[in-house]
Amino acid sequence: MAAAACAGAQAKNRGAQYNNYVMDNNYFSCSVPAAWTLERDRDKDEEYKIYEIQLLAPKADKAPVSIFVSYYAKDNEDFNDFQSFIKRNSKNVLGETKNVRENYSPMKKIKVAGHNGFELSNEIMEYLHPESKSDESVQMKEKMYVLPAKDGFYVLKFSAPKTAFAANLPVFEKIARSFKGKF
């Protein structure tokens, strides 16, 4: 039954409506699914020099399905360059790439929308209620594309519960194929 539901979700994603989104200053553009919620914090963008949108799938189970499309300007507040982003997102805070709760796959070189970049894939167990004593958690899968640019870098990040990852991956791939930046 799950395979049928997954196939149905994939067929629905193929027929979904998309709109073109253009970030301020033409930092990037991409297609975004019309049925997904688009969130942005312009004040935070300017303060941190990280210009990003977050897309949230219309139906979330216990944890949301989300896609971030981000431009990290060269003078951003978080990372010196794309290598420091990759280094920080390739392992946990203890420097581990694998334990009972987390699995960080080795970085791969890729091409996204005609540009050279890097792919990071992770599986991370996340607590649903970290502010409480509850130990309820969900296995999340992440896929990130990191694309170096002339004056900074881009990150396209897809995160979903493991059970919803395959059904929503075509949306992420469509956004990635449509992506245009200042390279």
C-alpha positions in Angstrom: 0.0 0.0 0.0 2.9 2.4 0.8 4.3 2.0 -2.7 1.0 2.9 -4.3 0.7 6.0 -2.1 4.3 7.0 -3.0 3.5 6.5 -6.7 0.4 8.6 -6.3 2.3 11.4 -4.6 4.9 11.3 -7.4 2.3 11.5 -10.1 0.6 14.4 -8.2 4.0 16.2 -8.0 4.6 15.9 -11.7 1.3 17.6 -12.4 1.7 20.3 -9.8 1.7 24.0 -10.6 4.9 25.9 -10.2 5.6 29.7 -10.1 8.8 31.5 -10.8 10.5 33.1 -7.8 13.1 35.8 -8.1 15.1 36.7 -5.0 15.9 40.4 -4.3 18.8 41.8 -6.3 18.4 38.8 -8.6 20.6 36.7 -6.3 18.8 33.6 -7.6 15.6 32.4 -9.3 13.9 29.1 -9.4 10.5 27.4 -9.8 8.5 26.9 -6.6 5.5 24.7 -6.1 2.3 26.8 -5.9 0.7 24.5 -3.3 3.7 24.8 -0.9 4.0 27.7 1.7 6.8 30.1 0.9 8.4 31.9 3.9 11.0 34.5 4.0 12.5 36.9 6.7 13.8 39.9 4.8 15.2 41.6 7.9 17.2 38.5 8.8 18.4 38.2 5.2 19.9 41.7 5.4 21.3 41.3 8.9 23.1 37.9 8.2 23.7 38.4 4.5 22.0 35.0 3.8 19.2 35.5 1.4 16.8 32.5 1.5 13.4 31.2 1.1 11.9 28.2 2.9 9.2 26.1 1.2 7.0 23.9 3.3 4.9 21.1 1.9 1.2 21.4 2.3 0.7 18.3 4.5 3.1 17.5 7.3 3.0 14.4 9.4 4.9 14.7 12.6 7.8 16.6 11.1 7.6 19.0 8.1 8.9 18.5 4.6 10.9 21.6 3.7 13.2 23.0 1.0 15.5 25.9 1.6 17.0 27.8 -1.3 19.8 30.1 0.0 22.4 32.5 -1.2 25.3 33.1 1.2 26.9 36.4 0.3 30.7 36.4 0.7 30.4 38.5 3.8 27.7 36.4 5.5 27.6 35.9 9.2 27.9 32.1 9.3 30.5 30.7 6.9 33.7 31.9 5.4 33.1 30.0 2.2 31.4 27.0 0.7 34.2 24.7 2.0 33.4 25.7 5.6 29.7 25.1 5.0 30.5 21.6 3.7 32.9 20.8 6.5 30.3 21.8 9.2 27.5 19.9 7.5 29.5 16.7 6.7 29.6 15.5 10.4 28.0 16.1 13.7 29.4 18.4 16.5 31.6 15.5 17.8 33.2 15.1 14.4 31.4 11.7 13.8 30.0 10.7 10.4 28.1 7.7 11.7 26.5 6.7 15.0 23.2 5.1 16.0 21.2 8.3 15.4 23.1 9.9 12.5 24.6 8.9 9.2 26.5 11.5 7.1 27.3 10.2 3.6 30.6 11.3 1.9 30.4 14.4 -0.2 29.9 13.9 -4.0 30.8 16.2 -6.9 27.7 16.9 -9.0 26.3 19.3 -11.6 23.2 21.2 -10.9 21.5 23.3 -13.6 24.7 23.2 -15.5 27.0 24.3 -12.6 29.6 22.3 -10.7 28.8 21.7 -7.1 28.7 19.3 -4.2 26.0 17.0 -2.8 25.7 16.1 0.9 23.2 13.5 2.1 22.4 12.9 5.8 20.0 10.8 7.9 19.5 12.3 11.3 17.1 11.2 14.1 15.4 14.4 15.4 13.4 14.8 18.6 10.0 16.2 17.9 9.7 17.9 21.3 13.2 18.9 22.4 11.8 21.4 24.9 10.1 18.5 26.9 10.9 15.2 28.4 9.4 13.4 25.5 11.7 11.1 23.6 9.4 11.0 20.5 11.6 11.3 17.4 11.6 10.9 13.7 14.2 9.8 11.2 14.9 12.7 8.8 16.7 12.5 5.5 18.4 15.5 4.0 19.9 16.3 0.6 21.9 19.4 0.0 23.4 20.9 -3.1 26.2 23.4 -2.5 27.1 25.5 -5.5 30.2 27.9 -5.3 29.6 31.3 -6.9 31.8 34.3 -7.7 30.7 36.3 -4.6 29.6 33.6 -2.1 27.7 30.3 -2.6 24.3 28.7 -2.9 22.7 25.9 -0.9 19.6 24.0 -1.9 18.5 21.9 1.0 15.7 19.3 1.1 14.7 17.8 4.4 11.9 15.3 5.0 10.9 12.4 7.3 12.4 9.3 5.8 8.9 8.0 5.0 8.1 11.1 2.9 11.5 11.6 1.3 11.0 9.7 -2.0 7.5 11.1 -2.6 8.8 14.7 -2.3 12.2 14.3 -3.9 10.8 15.1 -7.4 9.8 18.6 -6.1 13.3 19.3 -4.9 14.8 18.0 -8.2 12.5 20.2 -10.2 13.5 23.3 -8.1 17.2 22.4 -8.6 16.8 21.9 -12.4 15.2 25.4 -12.6 17.7 27.1 -10.4 19.6 30.1 -11.7 22.2 32.2 -9.8 25.0 34.6 -10.2 27.9 32.4 -11.0 
